[in-house]
């Protein structure tokens, strides 16, 4: 059984929202699920089993306002299919 690591929402990138850097990617938003986690990941499928991601730190500064700072790139490869449904997102 897979182990829980983090909670996040997955959605299509909305060009009208602040997090709209890559319109052809999926947006993984950790802050909506874990209020204390200011991370955003853009995820794009390279082939059937391989995904490329780019992580951003979402920060709010008094003078600059909302800023997205690039953190890293990462690769995800599907290990296996699962029927694991997880649990509800905890309320923070």
Secondary structure, 3 states (H helix, E strand, C coil): CCCCCCCCEEEECCCCCCCCCCCCCEEEECCCCCCCCCEEEEEEECCCCEEEEEEEEEEEECCCEEEEEEEEEEEEECCCCCCCCCCCCCCC
